């Protein structure tokens, strides 16, 4: 992948009809440019132990009386997930970058168009029952 998507889903989620939880972070931990597109994520390959991802899955699992690991196993089994991800800012900043504020300020004006793009992706957004913003 040469770009990071604006909105991400797991497996066959896009072709299903169950309700979704949209989790919005500040920016992704990546140096890749952000692309205005929807694309799948796969926590097995790219982010097997991503804290942000695990927190989202863990929160949902806890509400359902399960664990993060059990929920992820179920998602793998059915090749779909109730959790979709987006970010508030249209840039990626790797965790190793010490001064993230300057990067964030540089795109503050572009954030509105980025968020508008995300919330106009009706095929997924129409299924969102809850949004969690994590900063």
N, C-alpha and C positions, 0 to 999 in steps of 0.2 A: 504494500500500500504506500503510495507516494503522498497522500493527503489524508487528513483526519476528517471524518464526517461531522456535520453539524448535529445530526440526530442518529442514534444507534439503537439497534434492536438485536435480539439473539435468535439465531436459527430461523425457524419458520413463523415467528411471531407476526410478521407483517401480513401473512396470509390467513391468520386466525381471526377470531372475533371476540375473545375474552377481554375484560377490562385491563387497563394498564396503569402502572405507577411511573410517572415521569420524574426522574431524579436529575436536578440541574446543579452542576458544579460551577466553580468560578471559571476555570480554564483547564484543559487537559494537560497532563504531564507528558508533553511531547514537543519535539522541535519541528514537527511536520506542519505545513500550512493547513488552515482549516478550509474545507471545501463545503459549499452550500449544497449538500446532498444528504440522503438517507442511506445508511449502509449498515450491514450486520457487524456485531462485535462477537468475539468468541473468547470468553474468560479462560478457557482451557489453554489456548495457545498464547495469547498476548498478555493477559493480566491474571494469571492464576492466583496470585495473592495480592491483588491491588486493594489497598486499604479503603479507598473511596467506594469501589465496587462491592467489597465485602461488607462495608457498613450498610449500604443500601439493601443488599440481600439479607443481611443479618436482621435489620429492622423489620423488614417484611416477614421474615421467618419467625421472629419473636412474636409478632402480632398473631400469626397463624399457629402458634404453639409448636414451632419446629426450630431447626437450627439452620444456620447459613449453609453448612455443608449438605444437609438433607435437601434443602430447597434447590441448591445448585445441581445436585444429583438428579432430582426430579426434572428440572429444566433440561438437562442433558438427555434424559430418558425420552421426553416428549419433544425434544428439539424446538422448544419455544420457552418464552419467559414473560412474566407479567411486568418486568422491569425494563424500561427504556431509559436511555441516558442522553443528556445534552449539556451544553456549557453556556454560561452567560456571556462570555467574551469570545470574540471571533479570532482568538490566537491561542496557540499552545505555549506553555512555558514549562520547561523541565524543572523538576524539583531541585536539581542541583544549582539552579540560578539563584544567587544570593539576593539580588535586588529585583523583585518581581513588580514592584510598584511602577517603575518607569514604563515597563512593557504594558502594564494594565492601563495606565494613563494614555498611552499612545493610541489605544484603540477604543477609548471610551465613547467617542462619537459614532463609531461603527457598530457598537453593540446593539443599538436599536434595530437596525436593519437585520442583523444576525438573529435576534430574538424573534422579530417578525417572521422571518423565514421559517424558523422552527415551529412557531404556533400556527402557521398556515399549511402544515403538512397534515391535511385532514384525515388521510387514511389511518394514521396512528393517533393523532391528537384527539380526534373525535372519540376515541376509546379510552382516553385518560380519565380516570376517576379521582386521582389525587396527584398533586405536584409537591415535591419536596425540594426546596432550594437549600443547598449546602454551600456555605462560603468560608 
